[in-house]
């Protein structure tokens, strides 16, 4: 899916049936909505609040309609997969959310830059699949240093802290920070 156009079309679908939703999104969709990157994504990750059944039903019908038009969009494209992060994000994250999209029936916020970077760094260390997004965010050395301590406490594995330091050092090198 191409986030800005898909989100706008989903907003129209919600409005057409009188359903609305306001939430906080993260991931590739959030990065696309705030202009950090321009690339297709698989889904729209809603961090908070939980998605009501009525919105899920519209999202599923919307996905079926888009598939009929040739777009690759799974039934769970609009999902609450990352909701568990609400309990581990850096303190005060709710006060740092920023607007990402405002439509007729859909209002999406996203995390502030440092918190969004934290989620992407965690994903890079955990899954190894978010390097492009981390590079697109182009964090400065001081941003990476500020998040290192938080990142090290996100997994109980005794090797995790050293692993995160290696991953962040590699990212710093790729960004040309001289590490």
RODO-2510 file (C-alpha; in nm, 4 decimals, decimal comma):
residues 179
     n   res          X          Y          Z
     1     x     0,0000     0,0000     0,0000
     2     x     0,1069     0,3574    -0,0546
     3     x     0,0314     0,5063     0,2870
     4     x    -0,0861     0,8613     0,2087
     5     x    -0,3233     0,7586    -0,0694
     6     x    -0,4436     0,4433     0,1084
     7     x    -0,5060     0,6315     0,4329
     8     x    -0,7000     0,9022     0,2458
     9     x    -0,9099     0,6375     0,0683
    10     x    -0,9719     0,4590     0,3994
    11     x    -1,0776     0,7918     0,5512
    12     x    -1,3345     0,8229     0,2705
    13     x    -1,4553     0,4666     0,3355
    14     x    -1,5008     0,5393     0,7063
    15     x    -1,6817     0,8670     0,6363
    16     x    -1,9126     0,7004     0,3853
    17     x    -2,0509     0,4684     0,6547
    18     x    -2,0470     0,7224     0,9393
    19     x    -1,7641     0,5591     1,1364
    20     x    -1,4703     0,7554     1,2748
    21     x    -1,1415     0,6763     1,4451
    22     x    -0,8607     0,8688     1,6131
    23     x    -0,5404     0,6933     1,7012
    24     x    -0,1635     0,6885     1,7202
    25     x     0,0195     0,5072     1,4404
    26     x     0,3808     0,3981     1,4107
    27     x     0,5930     0,2124     1,1586
    28     x     0,6326     0,2736     0,7895
    29     x     0,2897     0,4289     0,7523
    30     x     0,3714     0,6899     1,0165
    31     x     0,7056     0,7657     0,8513
    32     x     0,5341     0,8079     0,5144
    33     x     0,2579     1,0277     0,6547
    34     x     0,5082     1,2677     0,8128
    35     x     0,7241     1,2744     0,5004
    36     x     1,0301     1,0836     0,6243
    37     x     1,0057     0,8239     0,3503
    38     x     0,8187     0,7429     0,0345
    39     x     0,7705     0,3699    -0,0033
    40     x     0,4920     0,1173     0,0054
    41     x     0,4187    -0,0562     0,3357
    42     x     0,2302    -0,3742     0,4206
    43     x     0,0091    -0,2299     0,6887
    44     x    -0,0865     0,0522     0,9206
    45     x     0,0247    -0,0184     1,2777
    46     x    -0,2026     0,1423     1,5369
    47     x    -0,0271     0,1798     1,8702
    48     x    -0,3200     0,3167     2,0672
    49     x    -0,6138     0,2980     2,1310
    50     x    -0,7422    -0,0497     2,0471
    51     x    -0,9284    -0,0458     1,7161
    52     x    -1,3053    -0,0727     1,7666
    53     x    -1,4892    -0,3564     1,5927
    54     x    -1,6808    -0,1156     1,3675
    55     x    -1,3532     0,0324     1,2382
    56     x    -1,2037    -0,3162     1,1936
    57     x    -1,5070    -0,4190     0,9882
    58     x    -1,4693    -0,1166     0,7589
    59     x    -1,0949    -0,1830     0,7289
    60     x    -1,1571    -0,5449     0,6291
    61     x    -1,4214    -0,4479     0,3705
    62     x    -1,1893    -0,1751     0,2420
    63     x    -0,9082    -0,4298     0,2012
    64     x    -1,1361    -0,6632     0,0051
    65     x    -1,2391    -0,3770    -0,2228
    66     x    -0,8759    -0,2745    -0,2810
    67     x    -0,7757    -0,6346    -0,3559
    68     x    -1,0539    -0,6498    -0,6163
    69     x    -0,8830    -0,3487    -0,7764
    70     x    -0,5485    -0,5294    -0,7811
    71     x    -0,3865    -0,3839    -0,4703
    72     x    -0,2121    -0,6161    -0,2262
    73     x    -0,3799    -0,5405     0,1057
    74     x    -0,4419    -0,8020     0,3724
    75     x    -0,7515    -0,8107     0,5904
    76     x    -0,5366    -0,7113     0,8895
    77     x    -0,3681    -0,4172     0,7180
    78     x    -0,5109    -0,1762     0,9812
    79     x    -0,4012    -0,3431     1,3027
    80     x    -0,3108    -0,3028     1,6698
    81     x    -0,0044    -0,5264     1,6468
    82     x     0,2347    -0,2895     1,8236
    83     x     0,0016    -0,2022     2,1138
    84     x     0,2295    -0,3763     2,3657
    85     x     0,4859    -0,1009     2,3103
    86     x     0,2698     0,1460     2,5048
    87     x     0,4079     0,0037     2,8284
    88     x     0,7754     0,0213     2,7331
    89     x     0,8164     0,3418     2,5337
    90     x     1,0318     0,6140     2,6891
    91     x     0,8537     0,8011     2,9674
    92     x     0,6340     1,0913     2,8554
    93     x     0,5806     0,9618     2,5016
    94     x     0,2112     1,0561     2,5025
    95     x     0,3013     1,4228     2,5516
    96     x     0,5263     1,4128     2,2452
    97     x     0,2817     1,2798     1,9830
    98     x     0,2447     1,4859     1,6666
    99     x    -0,0207     1,5064     1,3933
   100     x     0,0252     1,2692     1,0996
   101     x    -0,3091     1,2801     0,9139
   102     x    -0,6399     1,4587     0,9615
   103     x    -0,9328     1,3603     0,7430
   104     x    -1,3105     1,3684     0,7676
   105     x    -1,3442     1,0499     0,9735
   106     x    -0,9851     0,9552     1,0483
   107     x    -0,7347     1,1402     1,2656
   108     x    -0,3922     0,9857     1,3042
   109     x    -0,1154     1,1018     1,5315
   110     x     0,2316     0,9530     1,5579
   111     x     0,5086     0,9454     1,8094
   112     x     0,7491     1,2338     1,8394
   113     x     1,0779     1,1901     1,6566
   114     x     1,2789     1,0434     1,9454
   115     x     1,0063     0,7941     2,0359
   116     x     0,9510     0,6941     1,6731
   117     x     1,3258     0,6470     1,6408
   118     x     1,3196     0,4323     1,9568
   119     x     1,0613     0,1983     1,8013
   120     x     1,2613     0,1707     1,4799
   121     x     1,5890     0,1067     1,6662
   122     x     1,4195    -0,1597     1,8746
   123     x     1,2825    -0,3232     1,5586
   124     x     1,6254    -0,3053     1,3949
   125     x     1,7873    -0,4775     1,6931
   126     x     1,5049    -0,7262     1,7412
   127     x     1,4205    -0,8237     1,3822
   128     x     1,6972    -0,6708     1,1744
   129     x     1,4464    -0,5489     0,9170
   130     x     1,4193    -0,1739     0,9765
   131     x     1,7615    -0,0527     0,8674
   132     x     1,6202     0,1498     0,5764
   133     x     1,3763     0,3282     0,8046
   134     x     1,6506     0,4018     1,0594
   135     x     1,8689     0,5416     0,7818
   136     x     1,5767     0,7516     0,6535
   137     x     1,5325     0,9009     1,0017
   138     x     1,9033     0,9961     0,9879
   139     x     1,9544     1,0132     1,3642
   140     x     2,2394     1,2235     1,4947
   141     x     2,5000     1,0686     1,7279
   142     x     2,3462     1,2399     2,0312
   143     x     2,0022     1,0967     1,9483
   144     x     2,1442     0,7461     1,9285
   145     x     2,3364     0,7934     2,2525
   146     x     2,0241     0,9216     2,4296
   147     x     1,8281     0,6090     2,3314
   148     x     2,1027     0,3519     2,3936
   149     x     2,0221     0,3028     2,7631
   150     x     1,6505     0,2598     2,6945
   151     x     1,7221     0,0183     2,4115
   152     x     1,9468    -0,2009     2,6274
   153     x     1,6618    -0,2691     2,8718
   154     x     1,4116    -0,3929     2,6133
   155     x     1,5119    -0,7597     2,6334
   156     x     1,6140    -0,9767     2,9292
   157     x     1,8640    -1,1793     2,7244
   158     x     2,2071    -1,1213     2,8792
   159     x     2,3563    -1,0736     2,5314
   160     x     2,0979    -0,8105     2,4305
   161     x     2,2816    -0,4973     2,5581
   162     x     2,6008    -0,5862     2,3695
   163     x     2,3938    -0,6728     2,0618
   164     x     2,2199    -0,3335     2,0694
   165     x     2,5534    -0,1535     2,1011
   166     x     2,6838    -0,3386     1,7930
   167     x     2,3698    -0,2636     1,5918
   168     x     2,3725     0,1059     1,6870
   169     x     2,7460     0,1278     1,6101
   170     x     2,6818    -0,0235     1,2660
   171     x     2,3983     0,2212     1,2043
   172     x     2,6236     0,5094     1,3127
   173     x     2,8915     0,3930     1,0728
   174     x     2,6407     0,3694     0,7874
   175     x     2,5250     0,7221     0,8672
   176     x     2,8833     0,8462     0,8477
   177     x     2,9165     0,9342     1,2150
   178     x     3,2746     0,8051     1,2200
   179     x     3,2211     0,5151     1,4595
***
